[in-house]
Amino acid sequence: MRILGLDIGTKNIGVAVSDETGMLAQGREVVKRTSDDAAIDRIVEIITEYGAGEVVVGLPINMDGTEGPRAEDSIRFSEKLKKKMSLPVKLWDERLSTVEAESILIKGDVSRKKRKKVIDKLAAQIILQGYLDSREA
């Protein structure tokens, strides 16, 4: 079963999809978040396209373990997504996933302009891979 991973941002949503074995995550696309409804409609299309059976939403918890405004937004978005489809939607602690993505891109000597285009997709991939790896343990 494929699993979809989401990195919810205020302007963009990074999307990653696992392989059929549920072992390897791959960044797929960045969905513009012009409105929640439009973004959710596109995400549902992606779920259908890949036949995903589960969705993992990154939860940006603060370093002290508290939930700030970004975490609250991710929770609200995941609740809206749950209402649109009948798949399980799980929240996954994504502390520092965007920082890790940025670091990977910098080490790969990717220009700032190109980083902006792929960072959300890579962050979604990191979130999903973390979730997939935790299931194997």
Chimera marker file (.cmm) of the C-alpha trace (Angstrom):
<marker_set name="trace">
<marker id="1" x="0.000" y="0.000" z="0.000" r="1" g="1" b="0" radius="0.5"/>
<marker id="2" x="1.276" y="3.450" z="-0.879" r="1" g="1" b="0" radius="0.5"/>
<marker id="3" x="1.342" y="6.192" z="1.738" r="1" g="1" b="0" radius="0.5"/>
<marker id="4" x="1.147" y="9.909" z="1.018" r="1" g="1" b="0" radius="0.5"/>
<marker id="5" x="3.246" y="12.366" z="3.036" r="1" g="1" b="0" radius="0.5"/>
<marker id="6" x="2.423" y="16.070" z="3.349" r="1" g="1" b="0" radius="0.5"/>
<marker id="7" x="4.446" y="19.049" z="4.523" r="1" g="1" b="0" radius="0.5"/>
<marker id="8" x="1.814" y="21.727" z="5.182" r="1" g="1" b="0" radius="0.5"/>
<marker id="9" x="2.985" y="25.295" z="4.737" r="1" g="1" b="0" radius="0.5"/>
<marker id="10" x="1.128" y="28.579" z="4.610" r="1" g="1" b="0" radius="0.5"/>
<marker id="11" x="1.699" y="28.997" z="0.842" r="1" g="1" b="0" radius="0.5"/>
<marker id="12" x="2.729" y="25.540" z="-0.375" r="1" g="1" b="0" radius="0.5"/>
<marker id="13" x="2.161" y="21.903" z="0.512" r="1" g="1" b="0" radius="0.5"/>
<marker id="14" x="4.945" y="19.468" z="-0.254" r="1" g="1" b="0" radius="0.5"/>
<marker id="15" x="3.759" y="16.037" z="-1.361" r="1" g="1" b="0" radius="0.5"/>
<marker id="16" x="5.658" y="12.751" z="-1.207" r="1" g="1" b="0" radius="0.5"/>
<marker id="17" x="4.494" y="9.221" z="-1.987" r="1" g="1" b="0" radius="0.5"/>
<marker id="18" x="5.900" y="5.900" z="-0.842" r="1" g="1" b="0" radius="0.5"/>
<marker id="19" x="6.601" y="2.986" z="-3.117" r="1" g="1" b="0" radius="0.5"/>
<marker id="20" x="4.129" y="0.091" z="-3.049" r="1" g="1" b="0" radius="0.5"/>
<marker id="21" x="6.124" y="-1.734" z="-0.383" r="1" g="1" b="0" radius="0.5"/>
<marker id="22" x="5.885" y="1.240" z="1.969" r="1" g="1" b="0" radius="0.5"/>
<marker id="23" x="9.656" y="1.391" z="2.404" r="1" g="1" b="0" radius="0.5"/>
<marker id="24" x="10.861" y="4.295" z="0.268" r="1" g="1" b="0" radius="0.5"/>
<marker id="25" x="9.513" y="7.854" z="0.050" r="1" g="1" b="0" radius="0.5"/>
<marker id="26" x="9.798" y="10.012" z="-3.054" r="1" g="1" b="0" radius="0.5"/>
<marker id="27" x="8.964" y="13.693" z="-3.363" r="1" g="1" b="0" radius="0.5"/>
<marker id="28" x="6.268" y="14.184" z="-5.992" r="1" g="1" b="0" radius="0.5"/>
<marker id="29" x="5.048" y="17.763" z="-6.231" r="1" g="1" b="0" radius="0.5"/>
<marker id="30" x="4.276" y="21.033" z="-4.529" r="1" g="1" b="0" radius="0.5"/>
<marker id="31" x="0.617" y="22.020" z="-4.257" r="1" g="1" b="0" radius="0.5"/>
<marker id="32" x="-0.088" y="25.751" z="-4.067" r="1" g="1" b="0" radius="0.5"/>
<marker id="33" x="-2.221" y="26.569" z="-1.056" r="1" g="1" b="0" radius="0.5"/>
<marker id="34" x="-4.372" y="29.321" z="-2.532" r="1" g="1" b="0" radius="0.5"/>
<marker id="35" x="-7.250" y="27.927" z="-0.456" r="1" g="1" b="0" radius="0.5"/>
<marker id="36" x="-7.621" y="24.843" z="1.704" r="1" g="1" b="0" radius="0.5"/>
<marker id="37" x="-10.467" y="23.501" z="-0.427" r="1" g="1" b="0" radius="0.5"/>
<marker id="38" x="-8.488" y="23.789" z="-3.682" r="1" g="1" b="0" radius="0.5"/>
<marker id="39" x="-5.388" y="22.233" z="-2.074" r="1" g="1" b="0" radius="0.5"/>
<marker id="40" x="-7.413" y="19.377" z="-0.580" r="1" g="1" b="0" radius="0.5"/>
<marker id="41" x="-9.087" y="18.713" z="-3.935" r="1" g="1" b="0" radius="0.5"/>
<marker id="42" x="-5.638" y="18.380" z="-5.558" r="1" g="1" b="0" radius="0.5"/>
<marker id="43" x="-4.374" y="16.159" z="-2.738" r="1" g="1" b="0" radius="0.5"/>
<marker id="44" x="-7.404" y="13.881" z="-3.142" r="1" g="1" b="0" radius="0.5"/>
<marker id="45" x="-6.587" y="13.665" z="-6.873" r="1" g="1" b="0" radius="0.5"/>
<marker id="46" x="-3.010" y="12.647" z="-6.016" r="1" g="1" b="0" radius="0.5"/>
<marker id="47" x="-4.264" y="10.049" z="-3.524" r="1" g="1" b="0" radius="0.5"/>
<marker id="48" x="-6.485" y="8.580" z="-6.241" r="1" g="1" b="0" radius="0.5"/>
<marker id="49" x="-3.716" y="8.733" z="-8.855" r="1" g="1" b="0" radius="0.5"/>
<marker id="50" x="-1.289" y="6.746" z="-6.683" r="1" g="1" b="0" radius="0.5"/>
<marker id="51" x="-3.845" y="4.584" z="-4.912" r="1" g="1" b="0" radius="0.5"/>
<marker id="52" x="-2.609" y="5.700" z="-1.491" r="1" g="1" b="0" radius="0.5"/>
<marker id="53" x="-4.234" y="4.020" z="1.491" r="1" g="1" b="0" radius="0.5"/>
<marker id="54" x="-2.975" y="6.340" z="4.218" r="1" g="1" b="0" radius="0.5"/>
<marker id="55" x="-1.866" y="9.953" z="4.634" r="1" g="1" b="0" radius="0.5"/>
<marker id="56" x="0.854" y="11.254" z="6.961" r="1" g="1" b="0" radius="0.5"/>
<marker id="57" x="0.781" y="14.973" z="7.764" r="1" g="1" b="0" radius="0.5"/>
<marker id="58" x="3.876" y="16.611" z="9.222" r="1" g="1" b="0" radius="0.5"/>
<marker id="59" x="3.220" y="18.213" z="12.604" r="1" g="1" b="0" radius="0.5"/>
<marker id="60" x="5.701" y="21.042" z="13.237" r="1" g="1" b="0" radius="0.5"/>
<marker id="61" x="6.076" y="20.779" z="17.002" r="1" g="1" b="0" radius="0.5"/>
<marker id="62" x="8.234" y="23.397" z="18.723" r="1" g="1" b="0" radius="0.5"/>
<marker id="63" x="11.607" y="22.282" z="20.077" r="1" g="1" b="0" radius="0.5"/>
<marker id="64" x="10.221" y="22.471" z="23.632" r="1" g="1" b="0" radius="0.5"/>
<marker id="65" x="7.463" y="20.008" z="22.691" r="1" g="1" b="0" radius="0.5"/>
<marker id="66" x="4.630" y="22.545" z="22.527" r="1" g="1" b="0" radius="0.5"/>
<marker id="67" x="2.298" y="23.107" z="19.596" r="1" g="1" b="0" radius="0.5"/>
<marker id="68" x="2.458" y="26.570" z="18.078" r="1" g="1" b="0" radius="0.5"/>
<marker id="69" x="0.400" y="28.242" z="15.355" r="1" g="1" b="0" radius="0.5"/>
<marker id="70" x="1.971" y="26.163" z="12.549" r="1" g="1" b="0" radius="0.5"/>
<marker id="71" x="1.125" y="22.913" z="14.340" r="1" g="1" b="0" radius="0.5"/>
<marker id="72" x="-2.431" y="24.117" z="14.952" r="1" g="1" b="0" radius="0.5"/>
<marker id="73" x="-2.740" y="24.935" z="11.238" r="1" g="1" b="0" radius="0.5"/>
<marker id="74" x="-1.510" y="21.453" z="10.278" r="1" g="1" b="0" radius="0.5"/>
<marker id="75" x="-4.016" y="19.862" z="12.662" r="1" g="1" b="0" radius="0.5"/>
<marker id="76" x="-6.870" y="21.968" z="11.226" r="1" g="1" b="0" radius="0.5"/>
<marker id="77" x="-5.831" y="21.102" z="7.674" r="1" g="1" b="0" radius="0.5"/>
<marker id="78" x="-5.610" y="17.373" z="8.467" r="1" g="1" b="0" radius="0.5"/>
<marker id="79" x="-9.107" y="17.483" z="9.998" r="1" g="1" b="0" radius="0.5"/>
<marker id="80" x="-10.475" y="19.071" z="6.809" r="1" g="1" b="0" radius="0.5"/>
<marker id="81" x="-8.689" y="16.412" z="4.763" r="1" g="1" b="0" radius="0.5"/>
<marker id="82" x="-10.208" y="13.616" z="6.898" r="1" g="1" b="0" radius="0.5"/>
<marker id="83" x="-13.689" y="14.971" z="6.166" r="1" g="1" b="0" radius="0.5"/>
<marker id="84" x="-13.041" y="14.817" z="2.400" r="1" g="1" b="0" radius="0.5"/>
<marker id="85" x="-11.963" y="11.168" z="2.267" r="1" g="1" b="0" radius="0.5"/>
<marker id="86" x="-12.219" y="7.903" z="4.125" r="1" g="1" b="0" radius="0.5"/>
<marker id="87" x="-8.510" y="7.168" z="4.597" r="1" g="1" b="0" radius="0.5"/>
<marker id="88" x="-6.569" y="7.275" z="7.850" r="1" g="1" b="0" radius="0.5"/>
<marker id="89" x="-4.742" y="10.593" z="8.321" r="1" g="1" b="0" radius="0.5"/>
<marker id="90" x="-1.902" y="10.490" z="10.852" r="1" g="1" b="0" radius="0.5"/>
<marker id="91" x="0.084" y="13.364" z="12.306" r="1" g="1" b="0" radius="0.5"/>
<marker id="92" x="3.864" y="12.884" z="12.441" r="1" g="1" b="0" radius="0.5"/>
<marker id="93" x="6.364" y="14.963" z="14.419" r="1" g="1" b="0" radius="0.5"/>
<marker id="94" x="8.356" y="16.777" z="11.754" r="1" g="1" b="0" radius="0.5"/>
<marker id="95" x="10.670" y="18.888" z="13.882" r="1" g="1" b="0" radius="0.5"/>
<marker id="96" x="13.457" y="20.298" z="11.726" r="1" g="1" b="0" radius="0.5"/>
<marker id="97" x="12.413" y="18.526" z="8.489" r="1" g="1" b="0" radius="0.5"/>
<marker id="98" x="12.576" y="21.785" z="6.513" r="1" g="1" b="0" radius="0.5"/>
<marker id="99" x="15.932" y="22.629" z="8.113" r="1" g="1" b="0" radius="0.5"/>
<marker id="100" x="17.191" y="19.173" z="7.129" r="1" g="1" b="0" radius="0.5"/>
<marker id="101" x="15.866" y="19.619" z="3.581" r="1" g="1" b="0" radius="0.5"/>
<marker id="102" x="17.564" y="23.015" z="3.286" r="1" g="1" b="0" radius="0.5"/>
<marker id="103" x="20.838" y="21.542" z="4.541" r="1" g="1" b="0" radius="0.5"/>
<marker id="104" x="20.692" y="18.693" z="2.003" r="1" g="1" b="0" radius="0.5"/>
<marker id="105" x="20.049" y="21.134" z="-0.838" r="1" g="1" b="0" radius="0.5"/>
<marker id="106" x="22.859" y="23.467" z="0.262" r="1" g="1" b="0" radius="0.5"/>
<marker id="107" x="25.297" y="20.557" z="0.513" r="1" g="1" b="0" radius="0.5"/>
<marker id="108" x="24.204" y="19.546" z="-2.983" r="1" g="1" b="0" radius="0.5"/>
<marker id="109" x="25.125" y="23.064" z="-4.163" r="1" g="1" b="0" radius="0.5"/>
<marker id="110" x="21.565" y="23.775" z="-5.314" r="1" g="1" b="0" radius="0.5"/>
<marker id="111" x="21.019" y="27.472" z="-5.994" r="1" g="1" b="0" radius="0.5"/>
<marker id="112" x="18.706" y="29.472" z="-3.734" r="1" g="1" b="0" radius="0.5"/>
<marker id="113" x="16.227" y="29.920" z="-6.596" r="1" g="1" b="0" radius="0.5"/>
<marker id="114" x="16.058" y="26.177" z="-7.275" r="1" g="1" b="0" radius="0.5"/>
<marker id="115" x="15.890" y="25.372" z="-3.539" r="1" g="1" b="0" radius="0.5"/>
<marker id="116" x="12.707" y="27.429" z="-3.211" r="1" g="1" b="0" radius="0.5"/>
<marker id="117" x="11.067" y="25.258" z="-5.869" r="1" g="1" b="0" radius="0.5"/>
<marker id="118" x="11.864" y="21.873" z="-4.299" r="1" g="1" b="0" radius="0.5"/>
<marker id="119" x="12.296" y="22.385" z="-0.558" r="1" g="1" b="0" radius="0.5"/>
<marker id="120" x="8.650" y="21.657" z="0.320" r="1" g="1" b="0" radius="0.5"/>
<marker id="121" x="8.670" y="18.458" z="-1.731" r="1" g="1" b="0" radius="0.5"/>
<marker id="122" x="11.924" y="17.332" z="-0.093" r="1" g="1" b="0" radius="0.5"/>
<marker id="123" x="10.596" y="18.169" z="3.389" r="1" g="1" b="0" radius="0.5"/>
<marker id="124" x="7.515" y="15.996" z="2.651" r="1" g="1" b="0" radius="0.5"/>
<marker id="125" x="9.845" y="13.199" z="1.565" r="1" g="1" b="0" radius="0.5"/>
<marker id="126" x="11.843" y="13.492" z="4.813" r="1" g="1" b="0" radius="0.5"/>
<marker id="127" x="8.630" y="13.438" z="6.888" r="1" g="1" b="0" radius="0.5"/>
<marker id="128" x="7.284" y="10.398" z="5.073" r="1" g="1" b="0" radius="0.5"/>
<marker id="129" x="10.612" y="8.534" z="5.170" r="1" g="1" b="0" radius="0.5"/>
<marker id="130" x="10.823" y="9.108" z="8.939" r="1" g="1" b="0" radius="0.5"/>
<marker id="131" x="7.347" y="7.662" z="9.335" r="1" g="1" b="0" radius="0.5"/>
<marker id="132" x="8.117" y="4.678" z="7.100" r="1" g="1" b="0" radius="0.5"/>
<marker id="133" x="11.369" y="3.958" z="8.944" r="1" g="1" b="0" radius="0.5"/>
<marker id="134" x="9.592" y="4.052" z="12.319" r="1" g="1" b="0" radius="0.5"/>
<marker id="135" x="7.173" y="1.329" z="11.199" r="1" g="1" b="0" radius="0.5"/>
<marker id="136" x="10.007" y="-1.070" z="10.423" r="1" g="1" b="0" radius="0.5"/>
<marker id="137" x="11.526" y="-0.882" z="13.907" r="1" g="1" b="0" radius="0.5"/>
<link id1="1" id2="2" r="1" g="1" b="0" radius="0.2"/>
<link id1="2" id2="3" r="1" g="1" b="0" radius="0.2"/>
<link id1="3" id2="4" r="1" g="1" b="0" radius="0.2"/>
<link id1="4" id2="5" r="1" g="1" b="0" radius="0.2"/>
<link id1="5" id2="6" r="1" g="1" b="0" radius="0.2"/>
<link id1="6" id2="7" r="1" g="1" b="0" radius="0.2"/>
<link id1="7" id2="8" r="1" g="1" b="0" radius="0.2"/>
<link id1="8" id2="9" r="1" g="1" b="0" radius="0.2"/>
<link id1="9" id2="10" r="1" g="1" b="0" radius="0.2"/>
<link id1="10" id2="11" r="1" g="1" b="0" radius="0.2"/>
<link id1="11" id2="12" r="1" g="1" b="0" radius="0.2"/>
<link id1="12" id2="13" r="1" g="1" b="0" radius="0.2"/>
<link id1="13" id2="14" r="1" g="1" b="0" radius="0.2"/>
<link id1="14" id2="15" r="1" g="1" b="0" radius="0.2"/>
<link id1="15" id2="16" r="1" g="1" b="0" radius="0.2"/>
<link id1="16" id2="17" r="1" g="1" b="0" radius="0.2"/>
<link id1="17" id2="18" r="1" g="1" b="0" radius="0.2"/>
<link id1="18" id2="19" r="1" g="1" b="0" radius="0.2"/>
<link id1="19" id2="20" r="1" g="1" b="0" radius="0.2"/>
<link id1="20" id2="21" r="1" g="1" b="0" radius="0.2"/>
<link id1="21" id2="22" r="1" g="1" b="0" radius="0.2"/>
<link id1="22" id2="23" r="1" g="1" b="0" radius="0.2"/>
<link id1="23" id2="24" r="1" g="1" b="0" radius="0.2"/>
<link id1="24" id2="25" r="1" g="1" b="0" radius="0.2"/>
<link id1="25" id2="26" r="1" g="1" b="0" radius="0.2"/>
<link id1="26" id2="27" r="1" g="1" b="0" radius="0.2"/>
<link id1="27" id2="28" r="1" g="1" b="0" radius="0.2"/>
<link id1="28" id2="29" r="1" g="1" b="0" radius="0.2"/>
<link id1="29" id2="30" r="1" g="1" b="0" radius="0.2"/>
<link id1="30" id2="31" r="1" g="1" b="0" radius="0.2"/>
<link id1="31" id2="32" r="1" g="1" b="0" radius="0.2"/>
<link id1="32" id2="33" r="1" g="1" b="0" radius="0.2"/>
<link id1="33" id2="34" r="1" g="1" b="0" radius="0.2"/>
<link id1="34" id2="35" r="1" g="1" b="0" radius="0.2"/>
<link id1="35" id2="36" r="1" g="1" b="0" radius="0.2"/>
<link id1="36" id2="37" r="1" g="1" b="0" radius="0.2"/>
<link id1="37" id2="38" r="1" g="1" b="0" radius="0.2"/>
<link id1="38" id2="39" r="1" g="1" b="0" radius="0.2"/>
<link id1="39" id2="40" r="1" g="1" b="0" radius="0.2"/>
<link id1="40" id2="41" r="1" g="1" b="0" radius="0.2"/>
<link id1="41" id2="42" r="1" g="1" b="0" radius="0.2"/>
<link id1="42" id2="43" r="1" g="1" b="0" radius="0.2"/>
<link id1="43" id2="44" r="1" g="1" b="0" radius="0.2"/>
<link id1="44" id2="45" r="1" g="1" b="0" radius="0.2"/>
<link id1="45" id2="46" r="1" g="1" b="0" radius="0.2"/>
<link id1="46" id2="47" r="1" g="1" b="0" radius="0.2"/>
<link id1="47" id2="48" r="1" g="1" b="0" radius="0.2"/>
<link id1="48" id2="49" r="1" g="1" b="0" radius="0.2"/>
<link id1="49" id2="50" r="1" g="1" b="0" radius="0.2"/>
<link id1="50" id2="51" r="1" g="1" b="0" radius="0.2"/>
<link id1="51" id2="52" r="1" g="1" b="0" radius="0.2"/>
<link id1="52" id2="53" r="1" g="1" b="0" radius="0.2"/>
<link id1="53" id2="54" r="1" g="1" b="0" radius="0.2"/>
<link id1="54" id2="55" r="1" g="1" b="0" radius="0.2"/>
<link id1="55" id2="56" r="1" g="1" b="0" radius="0.2"/>
<link id1="56" id2="57" r="1" g="1" b="0" radius="0.2"/>
<link id1="57" id2="58" r="1" g="1" b="0" radius="0.2"/>
<link id1="58" id2="59" r="1" g="1" b="0" radius="0.2"/>
<link id1="59" id2="60" r="1" g="1" b="0" radius="0.2"/>
<link id1="60" id2="61" r="1" g="1" b="0" radius="0.2"/>
<link id1="61" id2="62" r="1" g="1" b="0" radius="0.2"/>
<link id1="62" id2="63" r="1" g="1" b="0" radius="0.2"/>
<link id1="63" id2="64" r="1" g="1" b="0" radius="0.2"/>
<link id1="64" id2="65" r="1" g="1" b="0" radius="0.2"/>
<link id1="65" id2="66" r="1" g="1" b="0" radius="0.2"/>
<link id1="66" id2="67" r="1" g="1" b="0" radius="0.2"/>
<link id1="67" id2="68" r="1" g="1" b="0" radius="0.2"/>
<link id1="68" id2="69" r="1" g="1" b="0" radius="0.2"/>
<link id1="69" id2="70" r="1" g="1" b="0" radius="0.2"/>
<link id1="70" id2="71" r="1" g="1" b="0" radius="0.2"/>
<link id1="71" id2="72" r="1" g="1" b="0" radius="0.2"/>
<link id1="72" id2="73" r="1" g="1" b="0" radius="0.2"/>
<link id1="73" id2="74" r="1" g="1" b="0" radius="0.2"/>
<link id1="74" id2="75" r="1" g="1" b="0" radius="0.2"/>
<link id1="75" id2="76" r="1" g="1" b="0" radius="0.2"/>
<link id1="76" id2="77" r="1" g="1" b="0" radius="0.2"/>
<link id1="77" id2="78" r="1" g="1" b="0" radius="0.2"/>
<link id1="78" id2="79" r="1" g="1" b="0" radius="0.2"/>
<link id1="79" id2="80" r="1" g="1" b="0" radius="0.2"/>
<link id1="80" id2="81" r="1" g="1" b="0" radius="0.2"/>
<link id1="81" id2="82" r="1" g="1" b="0" radius="0.2"/>
<link id1="82" id2="83" r="1" g="1" b="0" radius="0.2"/>
<link id1="83" id2="84" r="1" g="1" b="0" radius="0.2"/>
<link id1="84" id2="85" r="1" g="1" b="0" radius="0.2"/>
<link id1="85" id2="86" r="1" g="1" b="0" radius="0.2"/>
<link id1="86" id2="87" r="1" g="1" b="0" radius="0.2"/>
<link id1="87" id2="88" r="1" g="1" b="0" radius="0.2"/>
<link id1="88" id2="89" r="1" g="1" b="0" radius="0.2"/>
<link id1="89" id2="90" r="1" g="1" b="0" radius="0.2"/>
<link id1="90" id2="91" r="1" g="1" b="0" radius="0.2"/>
<link id1="91" id2="92" r="1" g="1" b="0" radius="0.2"/>
<link id1="92" id2="93" r="1" g="1" b="0" radius="0.2"/>
<link id1="93" id2="94" r="1" g="1" b="0" radius="0.2"/>
<link id1="94" id2="95" r="1" g="1" b="0" radius="0.2"/>
<link id1="95" id2="96" r="1" g="1" b="0" radius="0.2"/>
<link id1="96" id2="97" r="1" g="1" b="0" radius="0.2"/>
<link id1="97" id2="98" r="1" g="1" b="0" radius="0.2"/>
<link id1="98" id2="99" r="1" g="1" b="0" radius="0.2"/>
<link id1="99" id2="100" r="1" g="1" b="0" radius="0.2"/>
<link id1="100" id2="101" r="1" g="1" b="0" radius="0.2"/>
<link id1="101" id2="102" r="1" g="1" b="0" radius="0.2"/>
<link id1="102" id2="103" r="1" g="1" b="0" radius="0.2"/>
<link id1="103" id2="104" r="1" g="1" b="0" radius="0.2"/>
<link id1="104" id2="105" r="1" g="1" b="0" radius="0.2"/>
<link id1="105" id2="106" r="1" g="1" b="0" radius="0.2"/>
<link id1="106" id2="107" r="1" g="1" b="0" radius="0.2"/>
<link id1="107" id2="108" r="1" g="1" b="0" radius="0.2"/>
<link id1="108" id2="109" r="1" g="1" b="0" radius="0.2"/>
<link id1="109" id2="110" r="1" g="1" b="0" radius="0.2"/>
<link id1="110" id2="111" r="1" g="1" b="0" radius="0.2"/>
<link id1="111" id2="112" r="1" g="1" b="0" radius="0.2"/>
<link id1="112" id2="113" r="1" g="1" b="0" radius="0.2"/>
<link id1="113" id2="114" r="1" g="1" b="0" radius="0.2"/>
<link id1="114" id2="115" r="1" g="1" b="0" radius="0.2"/>
<link id1="115" id2="116" r="1" g="1" b="0" radius="0.2"/>
<link id1="116" id2="117" r="1" g="1" b="0" radius="0.2"/>
<link id1="117" id2="118" r="1" g="1" b="0" radius="0.2"/>
<link id1="118" id2="119" r="1" g="1" b="0" radius="0.2"/>
<link id1="119" id2="120" r="1" g="1" b="0" radius="0.2"/>
<link id1="120" id2="121" r="1" g="1" b="0" radius="0.2"/>
<link id1="121" id2="122" r="1" g="1" b="0" radius="0.2"/>
<link id1="122" id2="123" r="1" g="1" b="0" radius="0.2"/>
<link id1="123" id2="124" r="1" g="1" b="0" radius="0.2"/>
<link id1="124" id2="125" r="1" g="1" b="0" radius="0.2"/>
<link id1="125" id2="126" r="1" g="1" b="0" radius="0.2"/>
<link id1="126" id2="127" r="1" g="1" b="0" radius="0.2"/>
<link id1="127" id2="128" r="1" g="1" b="0" radius="0.2"/>
<link id1="128" id2="129" r="1" g="1" b="0" radius="0.2"/>
<link id1="129" id2="130" r="1" g="1" b="0" radius="0.2"/>
<link id1="130" id2="131" r="1" g="1" b="0" radius="0.2"/>
<link id1="131" id2="132" r="1" g="1" b="0" radius="0.2"/>
<link id1="132" id2="133" r="1" g="1" b="0" radius="0.2"/>
<link id1="133" id2="134" r="1" g="1" b="0" radius="0.2"/>
<link id1="134" id2="135" r="1" g="1" b="0" radius="0.2"/>
<link id1="135" id2="136" r="1" g="1" b="0" radius="0.2"/>
<link id1="136" id2="137" r="1" g="1" b="0" radius="0.2"/>
</marker_set>
